[in-house]
Amino acid sequence: MRLTTLHRILIASGVLLGILFALWSAHQFTKTDDIVHVVIASLSGITSVALAIYLKRFTARVRAESTPAPTHAESSDANSTG
């Protein structure tokens, strides 16, 4: 397993756990009416969205780096005519 694959798995796990924690905190607020649970749920949700955006950009960058660069037809024509 490549290190980038492990990194993506860990970040995706962080996103999932952040969403679950936000939902749990929101549920705790309904039970206790303590405003701190709303703050925690909001921060956890914002952090999960930020991690999801990071994961999307990281995955796109890794795919862009792993695809081979296209060859130019002009450079092969110049070598064959000279």
mmCIF file of the N, C-alpha and C atoms, coordinates in Angstrom:
data_MODEL
# 
_entry.id   MODEL 
# 
loop_
_atom_site.group_PDB 
_atom_site.id 
_atom_site.type_symbol 
_atom_site.label_atom_id 
_atom_site.label_alt_id 
_atom_site.label_comp_id 
_atom_site.label_asym_id 
_atom_site.label_entity_id 
_atom_site.label_seq_id 
_atom_site.pdbx_PDB_ins_code 
_atom_site.Cartn_x 
_atom_site.Cartn_y 
_atom_site.Cartn_z 
_atom_site.occupancy 
_atom_site.B_iso_or_equiv 
_atom_site.pdbx_formal_charge 
_atom_site.auth_seq_id 
_atom_site.auth_comp_id 
_atom_site.auth_asym_id 
_atom_site.auth_atom_id 
_atom_site.pdbx_PDB_model_num 
ATOM 1   N N  . MET A 1 1  ? 0.840   -1.167 0.000   1.00 0.00 ? 1  MET A N  1 
ATOM 2   C CA . MET A 1 1  ? 0.000   0.000  0.000   1.00 0.00 ? 1  MET A CA 1 
ATOM 3   C C  . MET A 1 1  ? 0.895   1.243  0.000   1.00 0.00 ? 1  MET A C  1 
ATOM 4   N N  . ARG A 1 2  ? 0.546   2.174  -0.871  1.00 0.00 ? 2  ARG A N  1 
ATOM 5   C CA . ARG A 1 2  ? 1.313   3.411  -0.952  1.00 0.00 ? 2  ARG A CA 1 
ATOM 6   C C  . ARG A 1 2  ? 0.933   4.335  0.192   1.00 0.00 ? 2  ARG A C  1 
ATOM 7   N N  . LEU A 1 3  ? 1.830   5.224  0.525   1.00 0.00 ? 3  LEU A N  1 
ATOM 8   C CA . LEU A 1 3  ? 1.591   6.163  1.610   1.00 0.00 ? 3  LEU A CA 1 
ATOM 9   C C  . LEU A 1 3  ? 0.422   7.100  1.293   1.00 0.00 ? 3  LEU A C  1 
ATOM 10  N N  . THR A 1 4  ? 0.258   7.469  0.029   1.00 0.00 ? 4  THR A N  1 
ATOM 11  C CA . THR A 1 4  ? -0.855  8.348  -0.337  1.00 0.00 ? 4  THR A CA 1 
ATOM 12  C C  . THR A 1 4  ? -2.198  7.654  -0.137  1.00 0.00 ? 4  THR A C  1 
ATOM 13  N N  . THR A 1 5  ? -2.251  6.354  -0.374  1.00 0.00 ? 5  THR A N  1 
ATOM 14  C CA . THR A 1 5  ? -3.485  5.606  -0.157  1.00 0.00 ? 5  THR A CA 1 
ATOM 15  C C  . THR A 1 5  ? -3.835  5.581  1.330   1.00 0.00 ? 5  THR A C  1 
ATOM 16  N N  . LEU A 1 6  ? -2.842  5.338  2.157   1.00 0.00 ? 6  LEU A N  1 
ATOM 17  C CA . LEU A 1 6  ? -3.058  5.351  3.597   1.00 0.00 ? 6  LEU A CA 1 
ATOM 18  C C  . LEU A 1 6  ? -3.504  6.735  4.059   1.00 0.00 ? 6  LEU A C  1 
ATOM 19  N N  . HIS A 1 7  ? -2.919  7.767  3.511   1.00 0.00 ? 7  HIS A N  1 
ATOM 20  C CA . HIS A 1 7  ? -3.284  9.137  3.863   1.00 0.00 ? 7  HIS A CA 1 
ATOM 21  C C  . HIS A 1 7  ? -4.744  9.417  3.514   1.00 0.00 ? 7  HIS A C  1 
ATOM 22  N N  . ARG A 1 8  ? -5.160  8.981  2.329   1.00 0.00 ? 8  ARG A N  1 
ATOM 23  C CA . ARG A 1 8  ? -6.559  9.170  1.925   1.00 0.00 ? 8  ARG A CA 1 
ATOM 24  C C  . ARG A 1 8  ? -7.524  8.411  2.835   1.00 0.00 ? 8  ARG A C  1 
ATOM 25  N N  . ILE A 1 9  ? -7.152  7.204  3.236   1.00 0.00 ? 9  ILE A N  1 
ATOM 26  C CA . ILE A 1 9  ? -7.997  6.423  4.133   1.00 0.00 ? 9  ILE A CA 1 
ATOM 27  C C  . ILE A 1 9  ? -8.130  7.115  5.477   1.00 0.00 ? 9  ILE A C  1 
ATOM 28  N N  . LEU A 1 10 ? -7.029  7.612  6.007   1.00 0.00 ? 10 LEU A N  1 
ATOM 29  C CA . LEU A 1 10 ? -7.075  8.281  7.303   1.00 0.00 ? 10 LEU A CA 1 
ATOM 30  C C  . LEU A 1 10 ? -7.874  9.581  7.248   1.00 0.00 ? 10 LEU A C  1 
ATOM 31  N N  . ILE A 1 11 ? -7.731  10.350 6.185   1.00 0.00 ? 11 ILE A N  1 
ATOM 32  C CA . ILE A 1 11 ? -8.480  11.599 6.067   1.00 0.00 ? 11 ILE A CA 1 
ATOM 33  C C  . ILE A 1 11 ? -9.970  11.297 5.898   1.00 0.00 ? 11 ILE A C  1 
ATOM 34  N N  . ALA A 1 12 ? -10.310 10.297 5.096   1.00 0.00 ? 12 ALA A N  1 
ATOM 35  C CA . ALA A 1 12 ? -11.719 9.915  4.932   1.00 0.00 ? 12 ALA A CA 1 
ATOM 36  C C  . ALA A 1 12 ? -12.305 9.436  6.256   1.00 0.00 ? 12 ALA A C  1 
ATOM 37  N N  . SER A 1 13 ? -11.519 8.713  7.039   1.00 0.00 ? 13 SER A N  1 
ATOM 38  C CA . SER A 1 13 ? -11.981 8.287  8.361   1.00 0.00 ? 13 SER A CA 1 
ATOM 39  C C  . SER A 1 13 ? -12.212 9.495  9.265   1.00 0.00 ? 13 SER A C  1 
ATOM 40  N N  . GLY A 1 14 ? -11.339 10.472 9.173   1.00 0.00 ? 14 GLY A N  1 
ATOM 41  C CA . GLY A 1 14 ? -11.508 11.694 9.957   1.00 0.00 ? 14 GLY A CA 1 
ATOM 42  C C  . GLY A 1 14 ? -12.770 12.452 9.578   1.00 0.00 ? 14 GLY A C  1 
ATOM 43  N N  . VAL A 1 15 ? -13.071 12.483 8.293   1.00 0.00 ? 15 VAL A N  1 
ATOM 44  C CA . VAL A 1 15 ? -14.301 13.140 7.831   1.00 0.00 ? 15 VAL A CA 1 
ATOM 45  C C  . VAL A 1 15 ? -15.519 12.416 8.395   1.00 0.00 ? 15 VAL A C  1 
ATOM 46  N N  . LEU A 1 16 ? -15.528 11.105 8.286   1.00 0.00 ? 16 LEU A N  1 
ATOM 47  C CA . LEU A 1 16 ? -16.654 10.319 8.772   1.00 0.00 ? 16 LEU A CA 1 
ATOM 48  C C  . LEU A 1 16 ? -16.831 10.463 10.285  1.00 0.00 ? 16 LEU A C  1 
ATOM 49  N N  . LEU A 1 17 ? -15.744 10.359 11.021  1.00 0.00 ? 17 LEU A N  1 
ATOM 50  C CA . LEU A 1 17 ? -15.830 10.493 12.470  1.00 0.00 ? 17 LEU A CA 1 
ATOM 51  C C  . LEU A 1 17 ? -16.238 11.904 12.888  1.00 0.00 ? 17 LEU A C  1 
ATOM 52  N N  . GLY A 1 18 ? -15.794 12.909 12.148  1.00 0.00 ? 18 GLY A N  1 
ATOM 53  C CA . GLY A 1 18 ? -16.191 14.283 12.443  1.00 0.00 ? 18 GLY A CA 1 
ATOM 54  C C  . GLY A 1 18 ? -17.678 14.494 12.249  1.00 0.00 ? 18 GLY A C  1 
ATOM 55  N N  . ILE A 1 19 ? -18.218 13.912 11.191  1.00 0.00 ? 19 ILE A N  1 
ATOM 56  C CA . ILE A 1 19 ? -19.666 14.010 10.948  1.00 0.00 ? 19 ILE A CA 1 
ATOM 57  C C  . ILE A 1 19 ? -20.441 13.287 12.043  1.00 0.00 ? 19 ILE A C  1 
ATOM 58  N N  . LEU A 1 20 ? -19.981 12.097 12.402  1.00 0.00 ? 20 LEU A N  1 
ATOM 59  C CA . LEU A 1 20 ? -20.653 11.354 13.470  1.00 0.00 ? 20 LEU A CA 1 
ATOM 60  C C  . LEU A 1 20 ? -20.590 12.110 14.797  1.00 0.00 ? 20 LEU A C  1 
ATOM 61  N N  . PHE A 1 21 ? -19.463 12.726 15.098  1.00 0.00 ? 21 PHE A N  1 
ATOM 62  C CA . PHE A 1 21 ? -19.331 13.486 16.333  1.00 0.00 ? 21 PHE A CA 1 
ATOM 63  C C  . PHE A 1 21 ? -20.224 14.720 16.326  1.00 0.00 ? 21 PHE A C  1 
ATOM 64  N N  . ALA A 1 22 ? -20.351 15.364 15.163  1.00 0.00 ? 22 ALA A N  1 
ATOM 65  C CA . ALA A 1 22 ? -21.248 16.521 15.052  1.00 0.00 ? 22 ALA A CA 1 
ATOM 66  C C  . ALA A 1 22 ? -22.696 16.096 15.295  1.00 0.00 ? 22 ALA A C  1 
ATOM 67  N N  . LEU A 1 23 ? -23.088 14.969 14.736  1.00 0.00 ? 23 LEU A N  1 
ATOM 68  C CA . LEU A 1 23 ? -24.446 14.470 14.954  1.00 0.00 ? 23 LEU A CA 1 
ATOM 69  C C  . LEU A 1 23 ? -24.683 14.104 16.417  1.00 0.00 ? 23 LEU A C  1 
ATOM 70  N N  . TRP A 1 24 ? -23.699 13.468 17.028  1.00 0.00 ? 24 TRP A N  1 
ATOM 71  C CA . TRP A 1 24 ? -23.817 13.111 18.439  1.00 0.00 ? 24 TRP A CA 1 
ATOM 72  C C  . TRP A 1 24 ? -23.928 14.360 19.305  1.00 0.00 ? 24 TRP A C  1 
ATOM 73  N N  . SER A 1 25 ? -23.125 15.370 19.014  1.00 0.00 ? 25 SER A N  1 
ATOM 74  C CA . SER A 1 25 ? -23.174 16.612 19.788  1.00 0.00 ? 25 SER A CA 1 
ATOM 75  C C  . SER A 1 25 ? -24.522 17.304 19.626  1.00 0.00 ? 25 SER A C  1 
ATOM 76  N N  . ALA A 1 26 ? -25.051 17.293 18.417  1.00 0.00 ? 26 ALA A N  1 
ATOM 77  C CA . ALA A 1 26 ? -26.367 17.882 18.196  1.00 0.00 ? 26 ALA A CA 1 
ATOM 78  C C  . ALA A 1 26 ? -27.440 17.118 18.981  1.00 0.00 ? 26 ALA A C  1 
ATOM 79  N N  . HIS A 1 27 ? -27.323 15.820 19.017  1.00 0.00 ? 27 HIS A N  1 
ATOM 80  C CA . HIS A 1 27 ? -28.263 15.008 19.796  1.00 0.00 ? 27 HIS A CA 1 
ATOM 81  C C  . HIS A 1 27 ? -28.133 15.307 21.293  1.00 0.00 ? 27 HIS A C  1 
ATOM 82  N N  . GLN A 1 28 ? -26.909 15.473 21.756  1.00 0.00 ? 28 GLN A N  1 
ATOM 83  C CA . GLN A 1 28 ? -26.692 15.821 23.160  1.00 0.00 ? 28 GLN A CA 1 
ATOM 84  C C  . GLN A 1 28 ? -27.331 17.170 23.495  1.00 0.00 ? 28 GLN A C  1 
ATOM 85  N N  . PHE A 1 29 ? -27.302 18.084 22.557  1.00 0.00 ? 29 PHE A N  1 
ATOM 86  C CA . PHE A 1 29 ? -27.930 19.383 22.791  1.00 0.00 ? 29 PHE A CA 1 
ATOM 87  C C  . PHE A 1 29 ? -29.430 19.234 22.994  1.00 0.00 ? 29 PHE A C  1 
ATOM 88  N N  . THR A 1 30 ? -30.052 18.356 22.209  1.00 0.00 ? 30 THR A N  1 
ATOM 89  C CA . THR A 1 30 ? -31.496 18.166 22.364  1.00 0.00 ? 30 THR A CA 1 
ATOM 90  C C  . THR A 1 30 ? -31.839 17.554 23.723  1.00 0.00 ? 30 THR A C  1 
ATOM 91  N N  . LYS A 1 31 ? -30.904 16.816 24.295  1.00 0.00 ? 31 LYS A N  1 
ATOM 92  C CA . LYS A 1 31 ? -31.150 16.189 25.585  1.00 0.00 ? 31 LYS A CA 1 
ATOM 93  C C  . LYS A 1 31 ? -30.845 17.122 26.756  1.00 0.00 ? 31 LYS A C  1 
ATOM 94  N N  . THR A 1 32 ? -29.813 17.976 26.629  1.00 0.00 ? 32 THR A N  1 
ATOM 95  C CA . THR A 1 32 ? -29.352 18.763 27.772  1.00 0.00 ? 32 THR A CA 1 
ATOM 96  C C  . THR A 1 32 ? -29.609 20.254 27.633  1.00 0.00 ? 32 THR A C  1 
ATOM 97  N N  . ASP A 1 33 ? -29.863 20.746 26.435  1.00 0.00 ? 33 ASP A N  1 
ATOM 98  C CA . ASP A 1 33 ? -30.018 22.182 26.157  1.00 0.00 ? 33 ASP A CA 1 
ATOM 99  C C  . ASP A 1 33 ? -28.784 22.992 26.553  1.00 0.00 ? 33 ASP A C  1 
ATOM 100 N N  . ASP A 1 34 ? -27.627 22.369 26.552  1.00 0.00 ? 34 ASP A N  1 
ATOM 101 C CA . ASP A 1 34 ? -26.376 23.055 26.851  1.00 0.00 ? 34 ASP A CA 1 
ATOM 102 C C  . ASP A 1 34 ? -25.789 23.583 25.540  1.00 0.00 ? 34 ASP A C  1 
ATOM 103 N N  . ILE A 1 35 ? -25.553 24.888 25.484  1.00 0.00 ? 35 ILE A N  1 
ATOM 104 C CA . ILE A 1 35 ? -25.133 25.540 24.244  1.00 0.00 ? 35 ILE A CA 1 
ATOM 105 C C  . ILE A 1 35 ? -23.749 25.070 23.779  1.00 0.00 ? 35 ILE A C  1 
ATOM 106 N N  . VAL A 1 36 ? -22.951 24.550 24.686  1.00 0.00 ? 36 VAL A N  1 
ATOM 107 C CA . VAL A 1 36 ? -21.613 24.096 24.300  1.00 0.00 ? 36 VAL A CA 1 
ATOM 108 C C  . VAL A 1 36 ? -21.695 22.968 23.267  1.00 0.00 ? 36 VAL A C  1 
ATOM 109 N N  . HIS A 1 37 ? -22.753 22.179 23.310  1.00 0.00 ? 37 HIS A N  1 
ATOM 110 C CA . HIS A 1 37 ? -22.905 21.092 22.338  1.00 0.00 ? 37 HIS A CA 1 
ATOM 111 C C  . HIS A 1 37 ? -23.176 21.631 20.931  1.00 0.00 ? 37 HIS A C  1 
ATOM 112 N N  . VAL A 1 38 ? -23.852 22.764 20.841  1.00 0.00 ? 38 VAL A N  1 
ATOM 113 C CA . VAL A 1 38 ? -24.074 23.390 19.535  1.00 0.00 ? 38 VAL A CA 1 
ATOM 114 C C  . VAL A 1 38 ? -22.753 23.897 18.969  1.00 0.00 ? 38 VAL A C  1 
ATOM 115 N N  . VAL A 1 39 ? -21.938 24.486 19.829  1.00 0.00 ? 39 VAL A N  1 
ATOM 116 C CA . VAL A 1 39 ? -20.633 24.992 19.394  1.00 0.00 ? 39 VAL A CA 1 
ATOM 117 C C  . VAL A 1 39 ? -19.761 23.835 18.923  1.00 0.00 ? 39 VAL A C  1 
ATOM 118 N N  . ILE A 1 40 ? -19.726 22.774 19.695  1.00 0.00 ? 40 ILE A N  1 
ATOM 119 C CA . ILE A 1 40 ? -18.910 21.608 19.328  1.00 0.00 ? 40 ILE A CA 1 
ATOM 120 C C  . ILE A 1 40 ? -19.415 20.985 18.025  1.00 0.00 ? 40 ILE A C  1 
ATOM 121 N N  . ALA A 1 41 ? -20.726 20.863 17.880  1.00 0.00 ? 41 ALA A N  1 
ATOM 122 C CA . ALA A 1 41 ? -21.290 20.286 16.656  1.00 0.00 ? 41 ALA A CA 1 
ATOM 123 C C  . ALA A 1 41 ? -20.952 21.156 15.449  1.00 0.00 ? 41 ALA A C  1 
ATOM 124 N N  . SER A 1 42 ? -21.036 22.473 15.603  1.00 0.00 ? 42 SER A N  1 
ATOM 125 C CA . SER A 1 42 ? -20.722 23.386 14.496  1.00 0.00 ? 42 SER A CA 1 
ATOM 126 C C  . SER A 1 42 ? -19.253 23.299 14.105  1.00 0.00 ? 42 SER A C  1 
ATOM 127 N N  . LEU A 1 43 ? -18.381 23.340 15.093  1.00 0.00 ? 43 LEU A N  1 
ATOM 128 C CA . LEU A 1 43 ? -16.945 23.261 14.796  1.00 0.00 ? 43 LEU A CA 1 
ATOM 129 C C  . LEU A 1 43 ? -16.573 21.916 14.183  1.00 0.00 ? 43 LEU A C  1 
ATOM 130 N N  . SER A 1 44 ? -17.176 20.864 14.667  1.00 0.00 ? 44 SER A N  1 
ATOM 131 C CA . SER A 1 44 ? -16.900 19.540 14.113  1.00 0.00 ? 44 SER A CA 1 
ATOM 132 C C  . SER A 1 44 ? -17.395 19.433 12.674  1.00 0.00 ? 44 SER A C  1 
ATOM 133 N N  . GLY A 1 45 ? -18.552 19.997 12.406  1.00 0.00 ? 45 GLY A N  1 
ATOM 134 C CA . GLY A 1 45 ? -19.072 19.993 11.033  1.00 0.00 ? 45 GLY A CA 1 
ATOM 135 C C  . GLY A 1 45 ? -18.208 20.798 10.089  1.00 0.00 ? 45 GLY A C  1 
ATOM 136 N N  . ILE A 1 46 ? -17.769 21.973 10.540  1.00 0.00 ? 46 ILE A N  1 
ATOM 137 C CA . ILE A 1 46 ? -16.895 22.822 9.711   1.00 0.00 ? 46 ILE A CA 1 
ATOM 138 C C  . ILE A 1 46 ? -15.573 22.113 9.448   1.00 0.00 ? 46 ILE A C  1 
ATOM 139 N N  . THR A 1 47 ? -15.023 21.486 10.467  1.00 0.00 ? 47 THR A N  1 
ATOM 140 C CA . THR A 1 47 ? -13.763 20.756 10.300  1.00 0.00 ? 47 THR A CA 1 
ATOM 141 C C  . THR A 1 47 ? -13.936 19.584 9.343   1.00 0.00 ? 47 THR A C  1 
ATOM 142 N N  . SER A 1 48 ? -15.052 18.902 9.407   1.00 0.00 ? 48 SER A N  1 
ATOM 143 C CA . SER A 1 48 ? -15.304 17.778 8.498   1.00 0.00 ? 48 SER A CA 1 
ATOM 144 C C  . SER A 1 48 ? -15.407 18.249 7.051   1.00 0.00 ? 48 SER A C  1 
ATOM 145 N N  . VAL A 1 49 ? -16.063 19.378 6.840   1.00 0.00 ? 49 VAL A N  1 
ATOM 146 C CA . VAL A 1 49 ? -16.160 19.930 5.478   1.00 0.00 ? 49 VAL A CA 1 
ATOM 147 C C  . VAL A 1 49 ? -14.779 20.325 4.970   1.00 0.00 ? 49 VAL A C  1 
ATOM 148 N N  . ALA A 1 50 ? -13.978 20.956 5.830   1.00 0.00 ? 50 ALA A N  1 
ATOM 149 C CA . ALA A 1 50 ? -12.626 21.354 5.427   1.00 0.00 ? 50 ALA A CA 1 
ATOM 150 C C  . ALA A 1 50 ? -11.778 20.125 5.087   1.00 0.00 ? 50 ALA A C  1 
ATOM 151 N N  . LEU A 1 51 ? -11.882 19.084 5.882   1.00 0.00 ? 51 LEU A N  1 
ATOM 152 C CA . LEU A 1 51 ? -11.137 17.854 5.586   1.00 0.00 ? 51 LEU A CA 1 
ATOM 153 C C  . LEU A 1 51 ? -11.611 17.207 4.291   1.00 0.00 ? 51 LEU A C  1 
ATOM 154 N N  . ALA A 1 52 ? -12.902 17.260 4.018   1.00 0.00 ? 52 ALA A N  1 
ATOM 155 C CA . ALA A 1 52 ? -13.431 16.690 2.776   1.00 0.00 ? 52 ALA A CA 1 
ATOM 156 C C  . ALA A 1 52 ? -12.911 17.454 1.565   1.00 0.00 ? 52 ALA A C  1 
ATOM 157 N N  . ILE A 1 53 ? -12.847 18.779 1.673   1.00 0.00 ? 53 ILE A N  1 
ATOM 158 C CA . ILE A 1 53 ? -12.294 19.591 0.582   1.00 0.00 ? 53 ILE A CA 1 
ATOM 159 C C  . ILE A 1 53 ? -10.821 19.267 0.380   1.00 0.00 ? 53 ILE A C  1 
ATOM 160 N N  . TYR A 1 54 ? -10.088 19.152 1.481   1.00 0.00 ? 54 TYR A N  1 
ATOM 161 C CA . TYR A 1 54 ? -8.673  18.788 1.393   1.00 0.00 ? 54 TYR A CA 1 
ATOM 162 C C  . TYR A 1 54 ? -8.501  17.425 0.733   1.00 0.00 ? 54 TYR A C  1 
ATOM 163 N N  . LEU A 1 55 ? -9.337  16.459 1.119   1.00 0.00 ? 55 LEU A N  1 
ATOM 164 C CA . LEU A 1 55 ? -9.245  15.115 0.541   1.00 0.00 ? 55 LEU A CA 1 
ATOM 165 C C  . LEU A 1 55 ? -9.501  15.145 -0.959  1.00 0.00 ? 55 LEU A C  1 
ATOM 166 N N  . LYS A 1 56 ? -10.479 15.917 -1.382  1.00 0.00 ? 56 LYS A N  1 
ATOM 167 C CA . LYS A 1 56 ? -10.785 16.016 -2.808  1.00 0.00 ? 56 LYS A CA 1 
ATOM 168 C C  . LYS A 1 56 ? -9.604  16.618 -3.575  1.00 0.00 ? 56 LYS A C  1 
ATOM 169 N N  . ARG A 1 57 ? -9.045  17.696 -3.054  1.00 0.00 ? 57 ARG A N  1 
ATOM 170 C CA . ARG A 1 57 ? -7.905  18.339 -3.726  1.00 0.00 ? 57 ARG A CA 1 
ATOM 171 C C  . ARG A 1 57 ? -6.657  17.468 -3.697  1.00 0.00 ? 57 ARG A C  1 
ATOM 172 N N  . PHE A 1 58 ? -6.426  16.792 -2.583  1.00 0.00 ? 58 PHE A N  1 
ATOM 173 C CA . PHE A 1 58 ? -5.266  15.902 -2.482  1.00 0.00 ? 58 PHE A CA 1 
ATOM 174 C C  . PHE A 1 58 ? -5.380  14.764 -3.486  1.00 0.00 ? 58 PHE A C  1 
ATOM 175 N N  . THR A 1 59 ? -6.559  14.169 -3.589  1.00 0.00 ? 59 THR A N  1 
ATOM 176 C CA . THR A 1 59 ? -6.771  13.081 -4.536  1.00 0.00 ? 59 THR A CA 1 
ATOM 177 C C  . THR A 1 59 ? -6.571  13.552 -5.972  1.00 0.00 ? 59 THR A C  1 
ATOM 178 N N  . ALA A 1 60 ? -7.072  14.733 -6.288  1.00 0.00 ? 60 ALA A N  1 
ATOM 179 C CA . ALA A 1 60 ? -6.897  15.269 -7.642  1.00 0.00 ? 60 ALA A CA 1 
ATOM 180 C C  . ALA A 1 60 ? -5.419  15.521 -7.943  1.00 0.00 ? 60 ALA A C  1 
ATOM 181 N N  . ARG A 1 61 ? -4.693  16.037 -6.966  1.00 0.00 ? 61 ARG A N  1 
ATOM 182 C CA . ARG A 1 61 ? -3.269  16.310 -7.184  1.00 0.00 ? 61 ARG A CA 1 
ATOM 183 C C  . ARG A 1 61 ? -2.479  15.019 -7.368  1.00 0.00 ? 61 ARG A C  1 
ATOM 184 N N  . VAL A 1 62 ? -2.801  14.004 -6.582  1.00 0.00 ? 62 VAL A N  1 
ATOM 185 C CA . VAL A 1 62 ? -2.096  12.719 -6.705  1.00 0.00 ? 62 VAL A CA 1 
ATOM 186 C C  . VAL A 1 62 ? -2.382  12.090 -8.062  1.00 0.00 ? 62 VAL A C  1 
ATOM 187 N N  . ARG A 1 63 ? -3.627  12.161 -8.516  1.00 0.00 ? 63 ARG A N  1 
ATOM 188 C CA . ARG A 1 63 ? -3.960  11.605 -9.834  1.00 0.00 ? 63 ARG A CA 1 
ATOM 189 C C  . ARG A 1 63 ? -3.272  12.372 -10.952 1.00 0.00 ? 63 ARG A C  1 
ATOM 190 N N  . ALA A 1 64 ? -3.177  13.694 -10.816 1.00 0.00 ? 64 ALA A N  1 
ATOM 191 C CA . ALA A 1 64 ? -2.524  14.502 -11.845 1.00 0.00 ? 64 ALA A CA 1 
ATOM 192 C C  . ALA A 1 64 ? -1.034  14.197 -11.917 1.00 0.00 ? 64 ALA A C  1 
ATOM 193 N N  . GLU A 1 65 ? -0.424  13.945 -10.772 1.00 0.00 ? 65 GLU A N  1 
ATOM 194 C CA . GLU A 1 65 ? 1.003   13.633 -10.755 1.00 0.00 ? 65 GLU A CA 1 
ATOM 195 C C  . GLU A 1 65 ? 1.298   12.226 -11.253 1.00 0.00 ? 65 GLU A C  1 
ATOM 196 N N  . SER A 1 66 ? 0.336   11.324 -11.125 1.00 0.00 ? 66 SER A N  1 
ATOM 197 C CA . SER A 1 66 ? 0.587   9.941  -11.518 1.00 0.00 ? 66 SER A CA 1 
ATOM 198 C C  . SER A 1 66 ? 0.289   9.677  -12.993 1.00 0.00 ? 66 SER A C  1 
ATOM 199 N N  . THR A 1 67 ? -0.435  10.572 -13.661 1.00 0.00 ? 67 THR A N  1 
ATOM 200 C CA . THR A 1 67 ? -0.705  10.368 -15.084 1.00 0.00 ? 67 THR A CA 1 
ATOM 201 C C  . THR A 1 67 ? 0.496   10.825 -15.894 1.00 0.00 ? 67 THR A C  1 
ATOM 202 N N  . PRO A 1 68 ? 0.866   10.065 -16.902 1.00 0.00 ? 68 PRO A N  1 
ATOM 203 C CA . PRO A 1 68 ? 2.029   10.449 -17.704 1.00 0.00 ? 68 PRO A CA 1 
ATOM 204 C C  . PRO A 1 68 ? 1.732   11.691 -18.540 1.00 0.00 ? 68 PRO A C  1 
ATOM 205 N N  . ALA A 1 69 ? 2.772   12.468 -18.752 1.00 0.00 ? 69 ALA A N  1 
ATOM 206 C CA . ALA A 1 69 ? 2.628   13.678 -19.565 1.00 0.00 ? 69 ALA A CA 1 
ATOM 207 C C  . ALA A 1 69 ? 2.396   13.284 -21.016 1.00 0.00 ? 69 ALA A C  1 
ATOM 208 N N  . PRO A 1 70 ? 1.516   13.983 -21.720 1.00 0.00 ? 70 PRO A N  1 
ATOM 209 C CA . PRO A 1 70 ? 1.273   13.647 -23.130 1.00 0.00 ? 70 PRO A CA 1 
ATOM 210 C C  . PRO A 1 70 ? 2.490   13.997 -23.978 1.00 0.00 ? 70 PRO A C  1 
ATOM 211 N N  . THR A 1 71 ? 2.740   13.155 -24.961 1.00 0.00 ? 71 THR A N  1 
ATOM 212 C CA . THR A 1 71 ? 3.854   13.424 -25.871 1.00 0.00 ? 71 THR A CA 1 
ATOM 213 C C  . THR A 1 71 ? 3.379   14.326 -26.989 1.00 0.00 ? 71 THR A C  1 
ATOM 214 N N  . HIS A 1 72 ? 4.257   15.192 -27.437 1.00 0.00 ? 72 HIS A N  1 
ATOM 215 C CA . HIS A 1 72 ? 3.902   16.123 -28.512 1.00 0.00 ? 72 HIS A CA 1 
ATOM 216 C C  . HIS A 1 72 ? 4.263   15.515 -29.849 1.00 0.00 ? 72 HIS A C  1 
ATOM 217 N N  . ALA A 1 73 ? 3.367   15.596 -30.786 1.00 0.00 ? 73 ALA A N  1 
ATOM 218 C CA . ALA A 1 73 ? 3.597   15.051 -32.119 1.00 0.00 ? 73 ALA A CA 1 
ATOM 219 C C  . ALA A 1 73 ? 4.679   15.847 -32.838 1.00 0.00 ? 73 ALA A C  1 
ATOM 220 N N  . GLU A 1 74 ? 4.813   17.134 -32.524 1.00 0.00 ? 74 GLU A N  1 
ATOM 221 C CA . GLU A 1 74 ? 5.810   17.974 -33.166 1.00 0.00 ? 74 GLU A CA 1 
ATOM 222 C C  . GLU A 1 74 ? 7.223   17.506 -32.868 1.00 0.00 ? 74 GLU A C  1 
ATOM 223 N N  . SER A 1 75 ? 7.479   17.074 -31.642 1.00 0.00 ? 75 SER A N  1 
ATOM 224 C CA . SER A 1 75 ? 8.834   16.665 -31.289 1.00 0.00 ? 75 SER A CA 1 
ATOM 225 C C  . SER A 1 75 ? 9.204   15.363 -31.998 1.00 0.00 ? 75 SER A C  1 
ATOM 226 N N  . SER A 1 76 ? 8.264   14.459 -32.207 1.00 0.00 ? 76 SER A N  1 
ATOM 227 C CA . SER A 1 76 ? 8.574   13.214 -32.904 1.00 0.00 ? 76 SER A CA 1 
ATOM 228 C C  . SER A 1 76 ? 8.739   13.476 -34.417 1.00 0.00 ? 76 SER A C  1 
ATOM 229 N N  . ASP A 1 77 ? 8.020   14.445 -34.970 1.00 0.00 ? 77 ASP A N  1 
ATOM 230 C CA . ASP A 1 77 ? 8.178   14.785 -36.386 1.00 0.00 ? 77 ASP A CA 1 
ATOM 231 C C  . ASP A 1 77 ? 9.525   15.421 -36.642 1.00 0.00 ? 77 ASP A C  1 
ATOM 232 N N  . ALA A 1 78 ? 9.990   16.230 -35.718 1.00 0.00 ? 78 ALA A N  1 
ATOM 233 C CA . ALA A 1 78 ? 11.270  16.903 -35.897 1.00 0.00 ? 78 ALA A CA 1 
ATOM 234 C C  . ALA A 1 78 ? 12.415  15.901 -35.873 1.00 0.00 ? 78 ALA A C  1 
ATOM 235 N N  . ASN A 1 79 ? 12.325  14.863 -35.074 1.00 0.00 ? 79 ASN A N  1 
ATOM 236 C CA . ASN A 1 79 ? 13.366  13.848 -35.002 1.00 0.00 ? 79 ASN A CA 1 
ATOM 237 C C  . ASN A 1 79 ? 13.379  12.966 -36.240 1.00 0.00 ? 79 ASN A C  1 
ATOM 238 N N  . SER A 1 80 ? 12.240  12.701 -36.845 1.00 0.00 ? 80 SER A N  1 
ATOM 239 C CA . SER A 1 80 ? 12.198  11.801 -37.988 1.00 0.00 ? 80 SER A CA 1 
ATOM 240 C C  . SER A 1 80 ? 12.589  12.497 -39.293 1.00 0.00 ? 80 SER A C  1 
ATOM 241 N N  . THR A 1 81 ? 12.477  13.832 -39.380 1.00 0.00 ? 81 THR A N  1 
ATOM 242 C CA . THR A 1 81 ? 12.804  14.506 -40.615 1.00 0.00 ? 81 THR A CA 1 
ATOM 243 C C  . THR A 1 81 ? 14.249  14.968 -40.683 1.00 0.00 ? 81 THR A C  1 
ATOM 244 N N  . GLY A 1 82 ? 14.945  14.945 -39.577 1.00 0.00 ? 82 GLY A N  1 
ATOM 245 C CA . GLY A 1 82 ? 16.286  15.506 -39.550 1.00 0.00 ? 82 GLY A CA 1 
ATOM 246 C C  . GLY A 1 82 ? 17.295  14.517 -39.779 1.00 0.00 ? 82 GLY A C  1 
# 
